[in-house]
Amino acid sequence: MIDLARYPHLAPIETPADLRRVPDEELPAVADELRRYLIESVASSGGHFGAGLGVVELTVALHHEFDTPADRLVWDVGHQCYPHKILTGRRERITTIKKKDGLAPFPRREESKYDTFGVGHSSTSISAALGMAIAAQRKGDKRKVVAVIGDGAMTAGMAFEALNHGGDVEPDMLVVFNDNGMSISENVGALTKMMARAMASQTLNVWRERAKRAIPKQSLFGRFFKRWEEHAKGMFVPSTLFEELGFHYTGPIDGHNIPQLLQALRTVKNLPGPQLLHVVTTKGKGYAPAEQAQIEYHAVGPFDPEAGLVKKPAPAKPTYTDVFSDWLCDQAAVDERLLGITPAMREGSGLVRFSKEYPERYFDVAIAEQHAVTLAAGMACEGAKPVVAIYSTFLQRAYDQAIHDVALQNLDVTFAIDRAGVVGPDGATHSGSFDLTFLRCLPNMVVMAPADANECRTMLSTGFAHPGPAAIRYPRGTAPGNALRPELGTLPIGKAELRRRGHGLAILSFGAMLAPAAAIAAELNATLVNMRFVKPLDEALLLELAKSHDAFVTLEDNAIAGGAGSGVAECLAAHGIAKPILHIGLPDVYLEHGSREEVLSMAGLDLPGIRNAIRARFPKLANTAAAVGG
């Protein structure tokens, strides 16, 4: 329970209705205590950190001025929602965030009536809020609708699609642009430069707003001032862009100044038509280490708030992301055609080293996955060999481009797909459950899944050498295997690896599931194949095994529906072979958050789950095989 003595202003606030009874002059104290509570909570449990610290005052002001949840408050990205969760009845459970059976790491409709729209990917808030505003006005509802977009989300095209539409239909809604200059890394692009000019022009804006109040609008000088203002705004601030899109622009204002926020919100919330309020904040505000190291403090594990983050020693084995990072630089050293592309995930996807060693060949396109893929396609048209480093969950957003702009034209683009399969604490929005399913159905696409570190490196070289589209998907976490070999060797396309010859059962393992598959194969004296390629499959080996084995088991950390195992069944059916097959993979549900090990266990993809599934489906075969092996 929260300590009333330590948090005298925050403790009585159970819901936003309580907050709305707090006098204006006490709100800064509420914000101070909320920030301190957030620091202590995340320090004890881990979670997203810097973005939430940056919106403490904004969150307090929004819930104070709007009648939530009747008024709809739509958060973007979700990294910035921790203060919102604390103020909306989930304060005592905030330390359970990202843990099994705990709070979700992002807004989730099933969790709270205050979470009006589920989110985990960026740049959806304006579209969702616009839809809510249109639907409310059609029903005659007078509720307010507010979208809060920030943490880099304004760099994505979808945000501007929504602004373009909103300015056309002109609903009563408010967009709060939380401009903190960051996503996970620093924001990039021309829009960011324009916003920087806006922040430098706040003095002009103060003078402009005072003049507008002092000069009668209908006077001759008032009309002259209005025309001069439009020209001046275009020179100094981004208001012209937003107002040409049909949104009345207010700002920029200090997003940490509660009196300013209250004044601005009270002005714009009752204005008709689409409004945009530009607030400038600091990611990590109020915790000095987070302000000074905004990238490192974006998301953290448990730490001592007095000492800050302590640098951990490098793990004994590299992660799959480390393997990719080293491979990318090594391959770039021998082939100047290689270009590296990331949609705002430099750190997460392992491009930090590459960005420093090859800055002229490094392209961060901001949160714009569709653009990243078509940019790569255009590069490939001119003889370059682009590598798109992208999370599995984010590649979903560029699926049309992967089909039409890359695969259909058979262009030489390599996809390095991180966080494939079970991801864990970030939950369903970040799970890489579907990439094998949606990639293997694409003509011209080669799809690979490595089982260890060296295989990952070799597959990356194989995909890069292949003169067409290729995807290498690998999970989060440590890559098993021995010390990495330095060479940039390749594999024959479509050839699997027979790891163990057994009897009765043939276990076909795809990617990261090889270790538990090997243990089960030894227990049951089963044949074990490291399939390596999801597309094309090693049909020759499959047909050979079909003649000498009674049944197949396919094992993958992807959705069973349409996954790699489905490809095996399709192959056998195409050759008129009827063979019992057990498909083990991710179930037909969205996976809840928890540690990777907990989620694998819930999905039945840990060793006991795999063993039980095989014995339940093939009890006689399993017992016979085990007896023969003994």
MARLUMTOR-274915 format. One line per field, with one value per residue (C-alpha): residue number from 1; residue in one letter; x, y, z. Coordinates in nm, 2 decimals, always signed. Layout:
pos <- NUM ...;
code <- a ...;
X <- X ...;
Y <- Y ...;
Z <- Z ...;
//
This chain:
pos <- 1 2 3 4 5 6 7 8 9 10 11 12 13 14 15 16 17 18 19 20 21 22 23 24 25 26 27 28 29 30 31 32 33 34 35 36 37 38 39 40 41 42 43 44 45 46 47 48 49 50 51 52 53 54 55 56 57 58 59 60 61 62 63 64 65 66 67 68 69 70 71 72 73 74 75 76 77 78 79 80 81 82 83 84 85 86 87 88 89 90 91 92 93 94 95 96 97 98 99 100 101 102 103 104 105 106 107 108 109 110 111 112 113 114 115 116 117 118 119 120 121 122 123 124 125 126 127 128 129 130 131 132 133 134 135 136 137 138 139 140 141 142 143 144 145 146 147 148 149 150 151 152 153 154 155 156 157 158 159 160 161 162 163 164 165 166 167 168 169 170 171 172 173 174 175 176 177 178 179 180 181 182 183 184 185 186 187 188 189 190 191 192 193 194 195 196 197 198 199 200 201 202 203 204 205 206 207 208 209 210 211 212 213 214 215 216 217 218 219 220 221 222 223 224 225 226 227 228 229 230 231 232 233 234 235 236 237 238 239 240 241 242 243 244 245 246 247 248 249 250 251 252 253 254 255 256 257 258 259 260 261 262 263 264 265 266 267 268 269 270 271 272 273 274 275 276 277 278 279 280 281 282 283 284 285 286 287 288 289 290 291 292 293 294 295 296 297 298 299 300 301 302 303 304 305 306 307 308 309 310 311 312 313 314 315 316 317 318 319 320 321 322 323 324 325 326 327 328 329 330 331 332 333 334 335 336 337 338 339 340 341 342 343 344 345 346 347 348 349 350 351 352 353 354 355 356 357 358 359 360 361 362 363 364 365 366 367 368 369 370 371 372 373 374 375 376 377 378 379 380 381 382 383 384 385 386 387 388 389 390 391 392 393 394 395 396 397 398 399 400 401 402 403 404 405 406 407 408 409 410 411 412 413 414 415 416 417 418 419 420 421 422 423 424 425 426 427 428 429 430 431 432 433 434 435 436 437 438 439 440 441 442 443 444 445 446 447 448 449 450 451 452 453 454 455 456 457 458 459 460 461 462 463 464 465 466 467 468 469 470 471 472 473 474 475 476 477 478 479 480 481 482 483 484 485 486 487 488 489 490 491 492 493 494 495 496 497 498 499 500 501 502 503 504 505 506 507 508 509 510 511 512 513 514 515 516 517 518 519 520 521 522 523 524 525 526 527 528 529 530 531 532 533 534 535 536 537 538 539 540 541 542 543 544 545 546 547 548 549 550 551 552 553 554 555 556 557 558 559 560 561 562 563 564 565 566 567 568 569 570 571 572 573 574 575 576 577 578 579 580 581 582 583 584 585 586 587 588 589 590 591 592 593 594 595 596 597 598 599 600 601 602 603 604 605 606 607 608 609 610 611 612 613 614 615 616 617 618 619 620 621 622 623 624 625 626 627 628 629 630;
code <- m i d l a r y p h l a p i e t p a d l r r v p d e e l p a v a d e l r r y l i e s v a s s g g h f g a g l g v v e l t v a l h h e f d t p a d r l v w d v g h q c y p h k i l t g r r e r i t t i k k k d g l a p f p r r e e s k y d t f g v g h s s t s i s a a l g m a i a a q r k g d k r k v v a v i g d g a m t a g m a f e a l n h g g d v e p d m l v v f n d n g m s i s e n v g a l t k m m a r a m a s q t l n v w r e r a k r a i p k q s l f g r f f k r w e e h a k g m f v p s t l f e e l g f h y t g p i d g h n i p q l l q a l r t v k n l p g p q l l h v v t t k g k g y a p a e q a q i e y h a v g p f d p e a g l v k k p a p a k p t y t d v f s d w l c d q a a v d e r l l g i t p a m r e g s g l v r f s k e y p e r y f d v a i a e q h a v t l a a g m a c e g a k p v v a i y s t f l q r a y d q a i h d v a l q n l d v t f a i d r a g v v g p d g a t h s g s f d l t f l r c l p n m v v m a p a d a n e c r t m l s t g f a h p g p a a i r y p r g t a p g n a l r p e l g t l p i g k a e l r r r g h g l a i l s f g a m l a p a a a i a a e l n a t l v n m r f v k p l d e a l l l e l a k s h d a f v t l e d n a i a g g a g s g v a e c l a a h g i a k p i l h i g l p d v y l e h g s r e e v l s m a g l d l p g i r n a i r a r f p k l a n t a a a v g g;
X <- +0.00 +0.11 +0.25 +0.03 +0.30 +0.54 +0.28 +0.02 -0.11 -0.09 -0.22 -0.59 -0.61 -0.76 -0.92 -0.92 -1.24 -1.04 -0.78 -1.04 -1.13 -0.77 -0.72 -0.50 -0.24 -0.19 -0.14 +0.24 +0.27 +0.07 +0.30 +0.61 +0.49 +0.37 +0.72 +0.88 +0.64 +0.71 +1.09 +1.06 +0.82 +1.01 +1.34 +1.20 +1.05 +1.19 +0.99 +0.96 +1.09 +1.21 +0.89 +0.67 +0.88 +0.85 +0.46 +0.40 +0.27 +0.08 -0.09 -0.20 -0.33 -0.52 -0.70 -0.77 -0.93 -1.11 -1.39 -1.22 -1.32 -1.64 -1.40 -1.18 -0.80 -0.60 -0.23 +0.02 +0.31 +0.23 +0.57 +0.44 +0.14 +0.28 +0.17 -0.17 -0.20 -0.10 -0.37 -0.65 -0.68 -0.38 -0.13 -0.09 -0.02 +0.23 +0.52 +0.36 +0.39 +0.53 +0.52 +0.31 -0.05 +0.05 -0.03 +0.02 +0.32 +0.09 -0.27 -0.51 -0.89 -0.95 -0.75 -0.92 -1.21 -0.95 -0.75 -0.97 -0.76 -0.51 -0.16 +0.19 +0.30 +0.33 +0.13 -0.22 -0.36 -0.48 -0.66 -0.83 -0.93 -1.06 -1.28 -1.41 -1.48 -1.67 -1.87 -1.95 -2.07 -2.30 -2.47 -2.49 -2.25 -2.07 -1.78 -1.43 -1.17 -0.80 -0.51 -0.16 +0.11 +0.48 +0.79 +0.87 +0.53 +0.47 +0.75 +0.53 +0.32 +0.00 -0.01 -0.02 -0.28 -0.50 -0.42 -0.50 -0.84 -0.92 -0.86 -1.11 -1.40 -1.33 -1.45 -1.43 -1.11 -0.78 -0.43 -0.17 +0.17 +0.42 +0.74 +1.04 +1.28 +1.31 +1.17 +1.40 +1.69 +1.71 +1.44 +1.56 +1.44 +1.32 +1.01 +1.24 +1.45 +1.13 +1.02 +1.37 +1.31 +0.97 +1.13 +1.37 +1.08 +0.88 +0.94 +0.78 +0.48 +0.43 +0.44 +0.20 -0.06 -0.05 -0.09 -0.39 -0.57 -0.49 -0.59 -0.96 -1.00 -1.24 -1.03 -0.83 -0.51 -0.64 -0.70 -0.35 -0.20 -0.37 -0.21 +0.13 +0.09 +0.04 +0.36 +0.56 +0.44 +0.57 +0.91 +0.95 +0.71 +0.54 +0.19 +0.16 +0.20 -0.07 -0.31 -0.28 -0.39 -0.70 -0.59 -0.59 -0.24 -0.16 +0.20 +0.46 +0.43 +0.63 +0.49 +0.63 +0.46 +0.12 -0.03 +0.05 -0.09 -0.41 -0.46 -0.39 -0.62 -0.90 -0.87 -0.86 -1.09 -1.41 -1.31 -1.49 -1.31 -0.98 -0.72 -0.35 -0.16 +0.21 +0.38 +0.76 +0.88 +1.21 +1.23 +1.34 +1.24 +1.30 +1.56 +1.90 +2.06 +1.76 +1.77 +2.14 +2.12 +1.78 +1.84 +1.98 +1.68 +1.41 +1.34 +1.53 +1.55 +1.54 +1.80 +1.90 +1.76 +2.03 +2.31 +2.13 +2.19 +2.51 +2.67 +2.65 +2.93 +2.90 +2.73 +2.95 +2.76 +2.65 +2.28 +2.14 +2.13 +2.51 +2.57 +2.38 +2.56 +2.91 +2.81 +2.67 +3.00 +3.21 +3.00 +3.01 +3.39 +3.40 +3.11 +3.06 +2.72 +2.58 +2.35 +2.19 +1.83 +1.64 +1.30 +1.41 +1.55 +1.92 +1.99 +1.74 +1.83 +2.20 +2.31 +2.50 +2.84 +2.75 +2.62 +2.95 +3.18 +2.97 +2.77 +2.74 +2.58 +2.35 +1.99 +1.75 +1.42 +1.23 +0.92 +0.83 +0.84 +0.66 +0.91 +1.20 +1.11 +1.03 +1.34 +1.54 +1.35 +1.45 +1.81 +1.81 +1.68 +2.01 +2.24 +2.28 +2.24 +2.02 +1.98 +1.66 +1.70 +1.36 +1.16 +0.92 +0.63 +0.72 +0.76 +0.39 +0.33 +0.52 +0.37 +0.22 +0.56 +0.73 +0.49 +0.45 +0.77 +1.02 +0.90 +0.68 +0.97 +1.22 +1.45 +1.77 +1.67 +1.78 +1.55 +1.72 +1.42 +1.49 +1.26 +1.10 +0.89 +0.82 +0.94 +0.80 +0.76 +0.63 +0.33 +0.11 +0.18 +0.55 +0.53 +0.69 +0.45 +0.35 +0.65 +0.70 +0.33 +0.32 +0.66 +0.66 +0.36 +0.54 +0.68 +1.05 +1.11 +1.38 +1.30 +1.56 +1.55 +1.89 +1.93 +2.25 +2.49 +2.71 +2.41 +2.27 +2.59 +2.60 +2.24 +2.28 +2.57 +2.35 +2.06 +2.29 +2.46 +2.12 +2.02 +1.67 +1.46 +1.57 +1.46 +1.65 +1.44 +1.59 +1.47 +1.55 +1.82 +2.14 +2.24 +2.36 +2.66 +3.04 +3.26 +3.17 +3.36 +3.50 +3.43 +3.13 +3.04 +2.70 +2.46 +2.31 +1.96 +1.69 +1.91 +1.83 +2.07 +2.01 +2.13 +2.03 +1.91 +1.65 +1.33 +0.96 +0.93 +1.10 +1.12 +1.16 +1.28 +1.27 +1.51 +1.53 +1.35 +1.64 +1.77 +1.45 +1.39 +1.74 +1.66 +1.33 +1.48 +1.74 +1.47 +1.25 +1.53 +1.37 +1.52 +1.61 +1.64 +1.75 +1.53 +1.71 +1.50 +1.13 +1.12 +1.23 +1.19 +1.43 +1.17 +1.42 +1.49 +1.12 +1.03 +1.31 +1.21 +0.84 +0.94 +1.13 +0.93 +0.58 +0.50 +0.64 +0.66 +0.72 +0.84 +0.85 +0.82 +0.57 +0.19 +0.09 -0.17 +0.01 +0.35 +0.65 +0.48 +0.20 +0.46 +0.57 +0.21 +0.15 +0.47 +0.37 +0.01 +0.14 +0.33 +0.02 +0.18 -0.06 +0.15 +0.04 +0.19 +0.19 +0.24 +0.38 +0.41 +0.24 -0.14 -0.41 -0.43 -0.25 +0.03 +0.01 +0.32 +0.56 +0.92 +1.02 +1.05 +0.70 +0.54 +0.71 +0.57 +0.22 +0.24 +0.36 +0.69 +0.91 +1.06 +0.78 +0.51 +0.68 +0.73 +0.37 +0.23 +0.43 +0.34 -0.03 -0.05 +0.18 +0.18 +0.27 +0.53 +0.69 +0.71 +0.83 +1.10 +1.22 +1.24 +1.44 +1.67 +1.73;
Y <- +0.00 +0.35 +0.54 +0.84 +1.01 +1.00 +1.07 +1.30 +1.44 +1.12 +0.87 +1.00 +0.98 +0.64 +0.76 +1.06 +1.18 +1.22 +1.42 +1.65 +1.76 +1.87 +2.25 +2.38 +2.51 +2.16 +1.98 +2.05 +1.87 +1.58 +1.56 +1.57 +1.28 +1.09 +1.12 +1.00 +0.71 +0.61 +0.62 +0.40 +0.16 +0.10 +0.09 -0.20 -0.40 -0.27 -0.15 +0.14 +0.45 +0.76 +0.83 +0.81 +1.05 +1.30 +1.30 +1.32 +1.68 +1.63 +1.32 +1.50 +1.80 +1.58 +1.37 +1.69 +1.88 +1.60 +1.38 +1.05 +0.78 +0.94 +1.17 +0.94 +0.97 +0.77 +0.71 +0.65 +0.40 +0.30 +0.36 +0.68 +0.52 +0.43 +0.76 +0.71 +0.36 +0.49 +0.75 +0.52 +0.27 +0.05 +0.22 -0.07 -0.31 -0.10 -0.31 -0.62 -0.46 -0.69 -0.99 -1.30 -1.22 -0.86 -0.53 -0.51 -0.30 -0.09 +0.04 -0.25 -0.23 -0.55 -0.41 -0.08 +0.13 +0.42 +0.24 +0.34 +0.18 -0.10 -0.01 -0.13 -0.01 +0.35 +0.62 +0.48 +0.73 +1.00 +0.75 +0.58 +0.91 +1.04 +0.73 +0.77 +1.14 +1.07 +0.79 +1.00 +1.29 +1.06 +0.96 +1.31 +1.25 +1.56 +1.37 +1.50 +1.29 +1.34 +1.17 +1.20 +1.13 +1.14 +0.94 +0.95 +0.85 +1.16 +1.05 +0.77 +0.81 +0.68 +0.98 +1.22 +1.01 +1.06 +1.43 +1.46 +1.29 +1.47 +1.81 +1.72 +1.59 +1.84 +1.66 +1.81 +1.65 +1.74 +1.60 +1.66 +1.64 +1.55 +1.66 +1.52 +1.48 +1.10 +0.77 +0.50 +0.66 +1.02 +1.13 +1.17 +1.34 +1.67 +1.69 +1.67 +1.96 +2.16 +2.09 +2.20 +2.53 +2.55 +2.50 +2.78 +3.01 +3.00 +3.37 +3.46 +3.24 +3.41 +3.76 +3.64 +3.50 +3.83 +4.04 +3.83 +3.89 +4.26 +4.34 +4.32 +4.06 +4.26 +4.58 +4.68 +4.62 +4.29 +4.17 +4.29 +4.12 +3.79 +3.79 +3.88 +3.61 +3.34 +3.44 +3.47 +3.13 +2.96 +3.11 +3.01 +2.73 +2.42 +2.56 +2.63 +2.26 +2.15 +2.44 +2.37 +2.01 +2.16 +2.16 +2.47 +2.49 +2.60 +2.61 +2.51 +2.53 +2.39 +2.04 +2.05 +2.37 +2.27 +2.62 +2.66 +2.32 +2.39 +2.72 +2.57 +2.27 +2.49 +2.71 +2.43 +2.17 +2.36 +2.50 +2.34 +2.14 +1.96 +2.11 +2.04 +2.14 +2.12 +2.05 +2.03 +1.78 +1.61 +1.24 +1.12 +1.45 +1.47 +1.19 +1.33 +1.01 +0.94 +1.30 +1.26 +0.91 +0.90 +0.60 +0.38 +0.47 +0.41 +0.07 -0.07 -0.37 -0.32 -0.08 +0.13 +0.48 +0.63 +0.47 +0.46 +0.18 -0.02 -0.14 -0.52 -0.74 -0.88 -1.22 -1.52 -1.60 -1.34 -1.27 -1.33 -0.95 -0.94 -1.21 -0.99 -0.68 -0.83 -1.00 -0.68 -0.49 -0.79 -0.83 -0.45 -0.46 -0.70 -0.57 -0.20 -0.26 -0.34 -0.07 -0.10 +0.02 +0.04 +0.19 +0.37 +0.05 +0.12 -0.02 -0.30 -0.44 -0.42 -0.14 +0.09 -0.04 -0.03 +0.33 +0.44 +0.24 +0.30 +0.62 +0.69 +0.34 +0.36 +0.47 +0.53 +0.61 +0.68 +0.49 +0.41 +0.04 +0.06 +0.32 +0.12 -0.18 +0.02 +0.22 -0.10 -0.21 +0.11 +0.07 -0.29 -0.17 +0.03 -0.26 -0.20 -0.49 -0.35 -0.53 -0.43 -0.49 -0.51 -0.68 -0.95 -0.77 -0.45 -0.62 -0.70 -0.33 -0.34 -0.66 -0.50 -0.36 -0.70 -0.85 -0.59 -0.39 -0.67 -1.03 -0.96 -0.79 -1.05 -0.78 -0.85 -0.74 -0.92 -0.91 -0.96 -1.03 -1.00 -1.09 -1.37 -1.62 -1.58 -1.24 -1.24 -0.93 -0.69 -0.92 -0.98 -0.65 -0.74 -1.12 -1.25 -1.53 -1.50 -1.42 -1.78 -1.79 -1.47 -1.50 -1.86 -1.80 -1.54 -1.65 -1.58 -1.55 -1.76 -1.81 -1.94 -2.00 -2.06 -2.30 -2.14 -1.85 -1.99 -2.10 -1.75 -1.59 -1.84 -1.79 -1.41 -1.46 -1.71 -1.46 -1.18 -1.38 -1.50 -1.28 -1.22 -1.16 -1.36 -1.35 -1.48 -1.48 -1.53 -1.49 -1.26 -1.37 -1.56 -1.76 -2.12 -2.28 -2.27 -1.97 -1.79 -1.87 -1.56 -1.67 -1.56 -1.90 -1.99 -2.28 -2.46 -2.32 -2.55 -2.82 -2.95 -3.11 -3.46 -3.45 -3.79 -4.11 -4.30 -4.51 -4.46 -4.09 -3.81 -3.48 -3.18 -2.88 -2.53 -2.27 -2.20 -2.52 -2.75 -2.78 -2.93 -3.13 -3.29 -3.38 -3.54 -3.72 -3.88 -3.99 -4.14 -4.27 -4.06 -3.91 -3.55 -3.30 -2.94 -2.81 -2.48 -2.37 -2.30 -2.21 -2.39 -2.71 -3.00 -3.21 -3.49 -3.55 -3.53 -3.79 -4.02 -4.00 -4.06 -4.40 -4.51 -4.35 -4.40 -4.04 -3.69 -3.42 -3.06 -2.81 -2.43 -2.11 -1.97 -1.99 -2.35 -2.21 -2.18 -2.22 -2.43 -2.75 -2.67 -2.65 -3.00 -3.13 -2.96 -3.11 -3.46 -3.41 -3.29 -3.62 -3.82 -3.93 -3.98 -3.98 -3.89 -3.55 -3.37 -2.99 -2.83 -2.45 -2.14 -2.18 -1.99 -1.72 -1.39 -1.47 -1.30 -1.12 -1.29 -1.40 -1.58 -1.91 -1.86 -1.78 -2.09 -2.30 -2.16 -2.23 -2.59 -2.52 -2.61 -2.96 -3.10 -2.96 -3.10 -3.44 -3.46 -3.36 -3.63 -3.90 -3.80 -3.82 -4.12 -4.32 -4.65 -4.51 -4.31 -4.61 -4.85 -4.60 -4.54 -4.92 -4.97 -4.69 -4.85;
Z <- +0.00 -0.07 +0.23 +0.31 +0.51 +0.21 -0.05 +0.11 -0.22 -0.43 -0.18 -0.17 -0.55 -0.64 -0.97 -1.20 -1.03 -0.71 -0.91 -1.05 -0.70 -0.63 -0.65 -0.93 -0.69 -0.55 -0.88 -0.90 -0.57 -0.71 -1.01 -0.79 -0.59 -0.89 -1.05 -0.73 -0.70 -1.06 -1.01 -0.71 -0.87 -1.19 -1.00 -0.80 -1.09 -1.42 -1.72 -1.96 -1.78 -1.96 -2.16 -1.85 -1.66 -1.94 -1.93 -1.56 -1.57 -1.89 -1.76 -1.44 -1.64 -1.89 -1.63 -1.43 -1.72 -1.90 -1.76 -1.82 -1.90 -2.04 -2.23 -2.44 -2.38 -2.65 -2.58 -2.86 -2.85 -2.49 -2.35 -2.18 -2.01 -1.67 -1.50 -1.66 -1.51 -1.17 -1.17 -1.30 -1.02 -1.09 -0.86 -0.62 -0.91 -1.11 -0.99 -1.16 -1.50 -1.77 -1.53 -1.57 -1.46 -1.39 -1.56 -1.94 -2.04 -2.27 -2.27 -2.29 -2.32 -2.12 -1.83 -1.76 -1.88 -1.89 -2.16 -2.45 -2.72 -2.71 -2.84 -2.86 -3.20 -3.28 -3.46 -3.42 -3.17 -3.41 -3.64 -3.34 -3.18 -3.51 -3.54 -3.19 -3.25 -3.57 -3.41 -3.10 -3.31 -3.52 -3.20 -3.07 -2.78 -2.65 -2.50 -2.57 -2.76 -2.70 -2.88 -2.71 -2.97 -2.90 -2.83 -3.21 -3.33 -3.53 -3.77 -3.91 -4.22 -4.05 -3.82 -4.12 -4.30 -4.00 -3.98 -4.35 -4.30 -3.98 -4.13 -4.40 -4.19 -3.92 -3.60 -3.26 -3.12 -2.97 -3.07 -2.80 -2.97 -2.70 -2.86 -2.67 -2.96 -2.90 -2.99 -2.84 -3.01 -3.11 -3.36 -3.71 -4.03 -4.16 -3.93 -3.63 -3.76 -3.80 -3.45 -3.32 -3.49 -3.31 -2.97 -3.04 -3.12 -2.80 -2.72 -3.06 -2.97 -2.63 -2.80 -3.07 -2.83 -2.62 -2.94 -3.05 -2.72 -2.73 -3.09 -3.19 -3.46 -3.68 -3.67 -3.97 -3.78 -3.65 -4.01 -4.10 -3.80 -3.89 -4.24 -4.10 -3.84 -4.10 -4.28 -3.95 -3.82 -4.13 -4.08 -3.72 -3.61 -3.76 -3.72 -4.09 -4.16 -3.92 -4.00 -4.37 -4.28 -4.11 -3.74 -3.53 -3.38 -3.03 -2.89 -2.84 -2.46 -2.18 -2.11 -1.75 -1.65 -1.51 -1.50 -1.87 -1.95 -1.76 -1.94 -2.28 -2.22 -2.10 -2.41 -2.67 -2.52 -2.60 -2.94 -3.23 -3.50 -3.49 -3.25 -3.21 -2.89 -2.92 -2.58 -2.54 -2.28 -2.17 -2.18 -1.83 -1.67 -1.30 -1.28 -1.37 -1.50 -1.73 -1.86 -1.94 -2.09 -2.25 -2.47 -2.19 -1.96 -2.22 -2.06 -1.76 -1.54 -1.16 -1.03 -0.73 -0.79 -0.58 -0.79 -1.13 -1.38 -1.33 -1.65 -1.65 -1.77 -2.12 -2.13 -2.19 -2.51 -2.76 -2.83 -3.17 -3.21 -3.13 -3.40 -3.65 -3.55 -3.60 -3.92 -4.07 -4.01 -4.13 -4.45 -4.51 -4.50 -4.79 -5.00 -5.04 -5.19 -4.85 -4.70 -4.36 -4.29 -3.96 -3.88 -3.56 -3.39 -3.40 -3.05 -3.04 -3.38 -3.33 -3.57 -3.32 -3.43 -3.80 -3.77 -3.63 -3.86 -4.18 -4.12 -4.50 -4.55 -4.25 -4.29 -3.99 -4.15 -3.82 -3.73 -4.09 -4.16 -4.49 -4.62 -4.49 -4.71 -5.02 -4.97 -4.97 -5.29 -5.47 -5.36 -5.49 -5.83 -5.87 -5.77 -5.40 -5.16 -4.87 -4.54 -4.35 -3.98 -3.83 -3.55 -3.65 -3.50 -3.69 -4.03 -4.00 -4.07 -4.40 -4.53 -4.84 -4.93 -4.87 -5.11 -5.39 -5.37 -5.29 -5.35 -5.66 -5.83 -5.70 -5.57 -5.38 -5.03 -4.71 -4.41 -4.07 -3.85 -3.48 -3.19 -3.38 -3.19 -2.82 -2.70 -2.34 -2.12 -2.39 -2.45 -2.75 -2.93 -2.96 -3.01 -3.33 -3.37 -3.74 -3.96 -4.08 -4.18 -4.37 -4.53 -4.65 -4.88 -5.08 -5.42 -5.46 -5.08 -4.91 -4.54 -4.29 -3.91 -3.74 -3.44 -3.30 -3.33 -3.61 -3.81 -3.78 -3.91 -4.20 -4.29 -4.29 -4.54 -4.74 -4.76 -4.85 -5.13 -5.27 -5.57 -5.45 -5.14 -4.83 -4.47 -4.17 -3.85 -3.51 -3.15 -2.87 -2.62 -2.60 -2.91 -2.82 -2.98 -2.98 -3.05 -3.36 -3.67 -3.85 -4.21 -4.41 -4.55 -4.70 -4.70 -5.00 -5.04 -4.92 -4.76 -4.41 -4.16 -4.03 -3.67 -3.55 -3.71 -3.50 -3.55 -3.57 -3.52 -3.72 -3.53 -3.77 -3.58 -3.72 -3.57 -3.20 -3.09 -3.18 -2.82 -2.67 -2.99 -2.94 -2.58 -2.68 -2.98 -2.75 -2.50 -2.77 -3.00 -3.27 -3.58 -3.55 -3.84 -3.81 -4.10 -4.14 -4.43 -4.40 -4.77 -4.98 -4.77 -4.82 -5.01 -5.09 -4.73 -4.63 -4.89 -4.78 -4.41 -4.51 -4.64 -4.33 -4.04 -3.91 -3.81 -3.81 -3.54 -3.65 -3.39 -3.43 -3.23 -3.47 -3.50 -3.60 -3.84 -4.17 -4.02 -4.11 -4.00 -4.24 -4.52 -4.43 -4.45 -4.78 -4.92 -4.82 -4.95 -5.28 -5.33 -5.22 -4.89 -4.60 -4.28 -3.92 -3.83 -3.50 -3.53 -3.21 -3.21 -3.08 -3.02 -3.19 -2.92 -2.85 -2.60 -2.26 -2.12 -1.89 -1.91 -2.23 -2.03 -1.88 -2.21 -2.37 -2.09 -2.13 -2.50 -2.44 -2.60 -2.30 -2.27 -2.05 -2.28 -2.60 -2.43 -2.31 -2.66 -2.84 -2.58 -2.59 -2.97 -3.03 -2.71 -2.87 -3.10 -2.82 -2.59 -2.86 -2.97 -2.62 -2.56 -2.88 -2.78 -2.44;
//
